[in-house]
Amino acid sequence: MTGRESELGELVQQVMRPLRQHLLESGFDGLVWQAGLGDPVAASNFLLGDPGSDPSPASGAAERQCVWFDLESGVPALFSLNPLALFRFYLPRSFAHGGALFDDVETTTLRAYLGEHGSDIETRLGADALAELL
């Protein structure tokens, strides 16, 4: 597949799955719903643009830009169509947080993640952005 036919697969494999992993590692328990864990319509939270004119340093090819925007519906992440995600992730995390997951953050996990990955984040976002995040 080429062009538009491959966009959904590219979005899921190259953006949504890695994003979910980073969200889980950094303690953003409530945001994995918006990145597609058990949510079959989460792809609508992303815009996938055409490759820019600057080539990727690694491949020499232009990279496609993806923007994630969270159109909060006010519906908690408890209505997963995937029963495995519901019982393995959402219900246990909801009990741990003491209620339905919205944009809950496990702050202890986030602080540990920032401590471990702070230099990488600073390289990508800059010292001011990291200081604001901290």
C-alpha positions in Angstrom: 0.0 0.0 0.0 1.1 3.5 -0.7 -0.1 7.0 0.0 -3.3 7.5 1.8 -4.1 3.7 2.0 -1.2 3.2 4.4 -1.8 6.2 6.7 -3.9 4.4 9.3 -1.3 1.6 9.6 1.5 4.1 9.8 -0.4 6.1 12.5 -1.1 3.1 14.6 2.3 1.4 14.3 4.6 4.4 14.2 2.8 6.9 16.4 0.0 5.5 18.6 1.7 2.4 19.9 5.0 4.1 20.8 3.0 7.0 22.3 1.0 4.7 24.5 4.2 3.1 25.7 5.7 6.5 26.6 2.5 7.5 28.3 2.5 4.4 30.4 6.2 4.6 31.3 5.8 8.3 32.3 2.6 7.8 34.5 0.0 9.3 32.2 -2.5 6.5 32.9 -5.6 8.4 31.8 -4.2 9.5 28.5 -3.6 6.1 26.9 -7.3 6.0 26.1 -6.9 9.0 23.8 -3.9 7.3 22.2 -5.9 4.2 21.3 -5.7 1.6 24.1 -9.0 -0.1 23.8 -10.5 2.9 21.9 -11.2 2.0 18.3 -11.9 5.6 17.3 -8.8 7.2 18.8 -7.3 7.7 15.4 -9.6 10.7 15.1 -7.4 12.4 17.8 -4.5 12.6 15.3 -3.7 14.6 12.2 -1.2 13.2 9.9 0.3 15.7 7.6 2.4 15.5 4.5 6.2 15.2 4.8 8.0 18.5 5.4 10.7 19.7 3.2 13.5 19.0 5.7 14.9 15.5 5.3 15.3 13.2 8.3 18.9 13.1 9.6 18.7 9.3 9.9 17.2 8.3 6.6 17.7 11.3 4.4 14.0 11.2 3.6 11.4 13.7 4.6 9.4 12.7 7.7 5.7 12.8 8.0 4.5 15.1 10.8 1.8 13.9 13.2 -0.1 16.1 15.6 -2.0 14.7 18.6 -4.9 16.7 19.9 -7.1 15.6 22.7 -10.8 16.5 22.0 -11.9 15.7 25.5 -15.3 14.2 25.4 -15.8 14.1 29.2 -16.3 10.3 28.9 -14.0 8.4 31.3 -11.9 5.7 30.0 -14.1 2.9 31.2 -16.0 2.0 28.0 -13.3 0.1 26.2 -14.5 -2.1 23.4 -11.6 -4.4 24.1 -12.5 -6.5 27.1 -8.8 -7.3 27.7 -7.9 -3.6 28.0 -10.9 -3.0 30.3 -10.1 -5.8 32.7 -6.2 -5.7 32.5 -5.7 -2.0 32.5 -8.7 0.4 32.9 -10.5 -1.2 35.9 -7.3 -1.9 37.9 -5.9 1.6 37.2 -9.3 3.2 38.0 -9.3 1.4 41.4 -5.7 2.5 42.0 -6.6 6.1 41.3 -9.8 6.0 43.3 -12.2 6.7 40.4 -12.7 6.7 36.7 -9.7 7.6 34.6 -9.8 10.9 32.9 -6.4 12.6 32.4 -5.0 11.1 35.6 -1.2 11.2 36.1 0.8 9.0 38.5 3.1 11.8 39.6 5.7 9.6 41.3 6.1 7.7 38.1 6.3 10.9 36.1 9.0 12.4 38.4 11.0 9.2 38.0 10.6 9.2 34.2 11.7 12.9 34.0 14.7 12.1 36.2 15.7 9.2 33.9 15.0 10.9 30.6 15.5 14.5 31.5 18.6 15.0 29.3 16.8 13.5 26.2 13.8 15.7 26.8 16.0 18.8 27.3 17.8 18.0 24.0 14.5 17.8 22.1 12.5 20.5 23.8 15.1 22.8 25.3 16.0 23.7 28.9 13.1 26.2 29.3 10.5 23.6 28.4 12.0 21.0 30.7 12.2 23.5 33.6 8.5 24.4 33.0 7.6 20.7 32.9 9.5 20.0 36.1 
